Amino acid sequence: MSVQILCDSASDLSKETLDSLSLEVLPLRVSINNEEYEDGQSISPLEVYEKMRNGDAPKTSQVAPEVFREHFLKHVKQEQPFLYFAFSSELSGTYQTAKMVEQEIKEEYPDAQFDVLDTKAASLGYGLVVMRAAEEAEKGTSYEEILDLGTYHATHMEHIFTVDDLEYLYRGGRVSRTAAFVGSLLKIKPLLHMEDGKLVPLEKIRGSKKVLKRMVEVMGERGEDLKNQRIAISHGDALDTAEKLAEMIKEEYGIEDIHIDLIGSAIGAHAGPGTIALFFLNQPYK
């Protein structure tokens, strides 16, 4: 029986991608004005961005334990091996909850073959890991090989991103009030990345045109064999900017195919409208 791949909605993969790769997605939750929604299911990212532009401050919460239990048990009872790739444990409690449920189920079903992995990744950085694993699963690749490949991609995934307004990161506790205020005052664009699953500031850049140029440069500094890997860009309702960045990358590195998707509600609620994020491997899988 082929391996089933599971992920959560922080992977920011479109419904078309999820369906084409037979991926099973578990929704994080978003609450706005005391109303709770399932990310990507009962509320769309565009609705969340619209509410944020109108001054609402969405809050997010992890995948519920009973949702994990229901999905995991379904496969265990069918004796189907599966892998759940989780959103970075540094940004959400989802991974810890999944591990707790994994432990409970393995006590009840000692022969069950499944694992819960912390990708230490987010948005399409996480999405790229999941896509590669799902493609291998469709080919009938063995459980151990998919586990190895997924772990490798998660370890070597680069996240380079910028936000349009530091206010949103401040609200989510990611930057100080002073940094947010000074940044918006001076039109400073922060360039951030992920280090061991945490958001880390990389550079401060004056002006949005310069920030895209710098993203392309950083890609060349950190990436390897860029032409022979899948590159992705995710955006907070800023498709024109994402497409502009994709064109700059194609021109600079001769890359033909770049996967572009919208940042979902769970991550968008913290990063805000106008966020642009770029993902690639610093060492392609051989």
C-alpha positions as CSV (number, residue, x, y, z in Angstrom):
1,M,0.0,0.0,0.0
2,S,1.4,3.4,-0.9
3,V,2.3,5.9,1.8
4,Q,-0.3,8.7,2.5
5,I,1.1,12.2,3.1
6,L,-0.6,14.5,5.6
7,C,0.1,18.2,6.2
8,D,-1.6,21.1,7.8
9,S,-2.9,24.3,6.3
10,A,0.2,26.3,7.2
11,S,1.8,24.6,4.1
12,D,-0.1,27.2,2.0
13,L,-0.7,24.8,-0.9
14,S,-3.7,25.6,-3.1
15,K,-6.7,23.2,-3.3
16,E,-5.6,22.3,-6.9
17,T,-2.1,21.3,-5.7
18,L,-3.5,19.3,-2.7
19,D,-6.0,17.5,-4.9
20,S,-3.5,16.7,-7.7
21,L,-1.1,15.1,-5.2
22,S,-3.8,13.4,-3.1
23,L,-2.6,15.3,0.0
24,E,-4.6,15.3,3.1
25,V,-4.7,18.7,4.8
26,L,-5.6,19.4,8.5
27,P,-6.8,23.0,9.1
28,L,-5.4,25.3,11.7
29,R,-8.0,27.7,13.2
30,V,-8.4,31.4,12.8
31,S,-10.6,33.5,15.1
32,I,-11.8,37.0,14.2
33,N,-14.1,39.0,16.5
34,N,-14.8,35.9,18.6
35,E,-15.8,33.9,15.5
36,E,-13.7,30.8,14.8
37,Y,-13.0,29.5,11.3
38,E,-11.0,26.6,9.8
39,D,-8.1,28.0,7.7
40,G,-8.8,27.6,4.0
41,Q,-12.1,25.8,4.6
42,S,-14.6,28.1,6.3
43,I,-12.7,31.3,5.6
44,S,-10.5,32.2,2.7
45,P,-7.1,34.0,3.0
46,L,-8.4,36.9,0.9
47,E,-11.3,37.4,3.4
48,V,-8.7,37.5,6.3
49,Y,-6.5,40.1,4.5
50,E,-9.6,42.2,3.8
51,K,-10.5,42.1,7.5
52,M,-6.9,42.9,8.5
53,R,-6.9,46.0,6.2
54,N,-10.1,47.1,8.0
55,G,-8.3,46.9,11.3
56,D,-9.3,43.5,12.6
57,A,-6.6,41.5,14.4
58,P,-7.1,37.7,13.7
59,K,-5.7,35.2,16.2
60,T,-4.7,31.7,15.2
61,S,-4.8,28.3,17.0
62,Q,-3.4,24.9,16.3
63,V,-5.0,21.8,14.8
64,A,-7.4,20.3,17.4
65,P,-6.2,17.0,19.0
66,E,-9.5,15.3,18.0
67,V,-8.9,16.2,14.4
68,F,-5.5,14.5,14.5
69,R,-6.9,11.5,16.2
70,E,-9.7,11.1,13.7
71,H,-7.3,11.4,10.7
72,F,-4.5,9.2,12.1
73,L,-6.9,6.5,13.3
74,K,-8.6,6.3,9.9
75,H,-5.3,5.3,8.3
76,V,-4.1,3.1,11.2
77,K,-7.4,1.0,11.0
78,Q,-6.9,0.6,7.2
79,E,-3.3,-0.5,7.9
80,Q,-2.1,2.3,5.6
81,P,1.4,3.8,6.4
82,F,1.4,7.6,6.5
83,L,3.6,10.5,7.3
84,Y,2.4,13.8,8.8
85,F,4.7,16.7,8.1
86,A,4.0,19.4,10.6
87,F,4.3,23.2,10.6
88,S,7.4,24.5,12.5
89,S,7.2,23.7,16.2
90,E,8.8,27.1,16.9
91,L,5.8,28.9,15.4
92,S,2.9,26.7,16.6
93,G,2.0,24.0,19.1
94,T,0.5,21.8,16.3
95,Y,3.6,19.5,16.1
96,Q,3.6,18.9,19.9
97,T,-0.2,18.0,19.8
98,A,0.4,15.7,16.9
99,K,3.2,13.9,18.8
100,M,1.0,13.5,21.8
101,V,-1.7,11.9,19.7
102,E,0.9,9.7,17.9
103,Q,2.1,8.4,21.2
104,E,-1.5,7.5,22.4
105,I,-2.3,5.8,19.1
106,K,0.9,3.8,19.0
107,E,0.2,2.5,22.5
108,E,-3.2,1.3,21.3
109,Y,-1.9,0.0,17.9
110,P,1.8,-1.0,18.4
111,D,2.1,-2.2,14.8
112,A,0.9,1.1,13.2
113,Q,3.4,2.5,10.7
114,F,3.4,6.3,10.8
115,D,5.5,9.2,11.9
116,V,5.1,12.9,12.8
117,L,7.9,15.1,11.6
118,D,8.7,18.7,12.6
119,T,9.6,20.4,9.3
120,K,10.9,23.6,11.1
121,A,9.4,25.2,8.0
122,A,6.4,27.5,7.1
123,S,4.3,28.6,4.2
124,L,5.6,27.2,0.8
125,G,8.9,26.3,2.4
126,Y,6.9,23.7,4.2
127,G,4.7,23.2,1.1
128,L,7.7,22.3,-1.1
129,V,8.7,19.6,1.5
130,V,5.2,18.1,1.4
131,M,5.0,18.3,-2.4
132,R,8.2,16.3,-2.9
133,A,7.1,13.7,-0.4
134,A,3.7,13.3,-2.0
135,E,5.2,13.0,-5.5
136,E,7.4,10.2,-4.2
137,A,4.5,8.5,-2.5
138,E,2.6,8.6,-5.8
139,K,5.5,6.8,-7.5
140,G,5.3,4.0,-4.8
141,T,8.6,5.0,-3.2
142,S,9.3,3.2,0.1
143,Y,8.3,4.6,3.5
144,E,11.9,4.9,4.7
145,E,13.0,6.7,1.5
146,I,10.2,9.2,1.7
147,L,11.0,9.8,5.3
148,D,14.7,10.5,4.4
149,L,13.8,12.7,1.5
150,G,11.3,14.7,3.5
151,T,13.7,15.2,6.4
152,Y,16.5,16.3,4.0
153,H,14.2,18.9,2.2
154,A,13.1,20.3,5.6
155,T,16.7,20.6,6.8
156,H,17.9,22.4,3.7
157,M,14.9,24.7,3.0
158,E,15.7,28.4,2.9
159,H,13.0,31.0,3.7
160,I,13.7,34.6,2.7
161,F,10.8,37.0,3.2
162,T,9.7,40.5,3.8
163,V,6.6,42.1,5.2
164,D,4.7,45.2,4.0
165,D,3.9,46.5,7.4
166,L,5.8,45.6,10.6
167,E,2.7,46.3,12.6
168,Y,1.3,42.9,12.0
169,L,4.5,41.1,13.2
170,Y,4.3,43.4,16.3
171,R,0.7,42.4,17.0
172,G,1.8,38.7,16.8
173,G,4.7,39.4,19.2
174,R,7.4,38.9,16.6
175,V,9.0,42.3,16.7
176,S,9.0,45.1,19.3
177,R,6.7,48.2,19.2
178,T,9.7,50.4,18.6
179,A,11.0,48.4,15.7
180,A,7.5,48.4,14.1
181,F,7.2,52.2,14.6
182,V,10.7,53.1,13.4
183,G,10.3,50.7,10.4
184,S,7.1,52.2,9.1
185,L,8.4,55.8,9.8
186,L,11.6,55.3,7.8
187,K,10.0,53.0,5.2
188,I,12.4,50.3,6.3
189,K,11.7,46.8,4.8
190,P,12.9,44.0,7.0
191,L,14.4,41.0,5.3
192,L,13.9,37.9,7.5
193,H,14.6,34.2,7.3
194,M,14.1,31.0,9.3
195,E,16.8,29.5,11.5
196,D,16.0,26.2,13.1
197,G,12.3,27.0,12.7
198,K,12.4,30.5,14.2
199,L,11.9,33.8,12.5
200,V,15.2,35.7,12.5
201,P,15.9,39.2,11.1
202,L,18.5,39.2,8.3
203,E,18.8,42.8,7.1
204,K,17.0,46.1,7.0
205,I,16.5,47.6,3.6
206,R,15.2,51.1,2.7
207,G,12.4,50.8,0.0
208,S,10.5,48.0,-1.6
209,K,12.3,48.0,-4.9
210,K,15.6,47.4,-3.2
211,V,14.2,44.6,-1.1
212,L,13.2,42.4,-4.1
213,K,16.6,42.9,-5.7
214,R,18.3,41.9,-2.4
215,M,16.1,38.8,-2.2
216,V,17.4,37.7,-5.6
217,E,20.9,38.3,-4.5
218,V,20.5,36.4,-1.2
219,M,19.1,33.5,-3.2
220,G,22.3,33.4,-5.2
221,E,24.4,33.6,-2.1
222,R,22.6,30.8,-0.2
223,G,21.1,28.6,-2.9
224,E,22.9,25.9,-4.8
225,D,22.1,24.3,-8.2
226,L,19.0,26.6,-8.5
227,K,18.1,25.6,-12.0
228,N,17.6,22.0,-11.0
229,Q,15.2,22.4,-8.1
230,R,11.7,23.7,-7.6
231,I,11.5,27.3,-6.4
232,A,8.4,28.8,-4.7
233,I,7.1,32.3,-3.9
234,S,4.2,32.9,-1.5
235,H,2.4,36.2,-1.1
236,G,-0.1,38.0,1.1
237,D,-2.5,39.1,-1.6
238,A,0.3,40.7,-3.6
239,L,0.3,38.6,-6.8
240,D,1.8,41.4,-8.9
241,T,4.9,41.7,-6.6
242,A,5.3,37.9,-6.5
243,E,5.2,37.7,-10.3
244,K,7.7,40.6,-10.5
245,L,10.1,38.7,-8.1
246,A,9.6,35.5,-10.2
247,E,10.6,37.4,-13.4
248,M,13.7,38.8,-11.7
249,I,14.7,35.3,-10.6
250,K,14.1,33.8,-14.0
251,E,16.2,36.5,-15.6
252,E,19.0,36.2,-13.1
253,Y,19.3,32.4,-12.8
254,G,17.6,31.0,-15.9
255,I,15.0,29.2,-13.8
256,E,11.9,28.3,-15.8
257,D,9.4,27.1,-13.3
258,I,8.5,28.9,-10.1
259,H,5.5,27.8,-8.0
260,I,3.5,30.8,-6.7
261,D,0.7,30.5,-4.2
262,L,-1.2,32.7,-1.7
263,I,-0.1,32.8,1.9
264,G,-3.0,31.1,3.9
265,S,-4.9,32.6,6.8
266,A,-2.9,31.0,9.6
267,I,0.4,32.6,8.5
268,G,-1.1,35.6,6.9
269,A,-2.8,36.6,10.2
270,H,0.7,37.2,11.6
271,A,2.6,38.4,8.5
272,G,-0.1,40.6,7.1
273,P,-1.1,41.7,3.6
274,G,1.7,42.5,1.2
275,T,4.1,39.8,2.6
276,I,6.4,38.2,0.0
277,A,8.3,35.0,0.7
278,L,10.9,33.1,-1.3
279,F,11.8,29.4,-0.8
280,F,14.6,27.2,-2.2
281,L,17.1,24.6,-1.2
282,N,20.6,25.5,-0.1
283,Q,21.7,22.1,-1.2
284,P,19.6,20.1,-3.6
285,Y,18.7,16.4,-2.9
286,K,20.8,14.1,-5.0
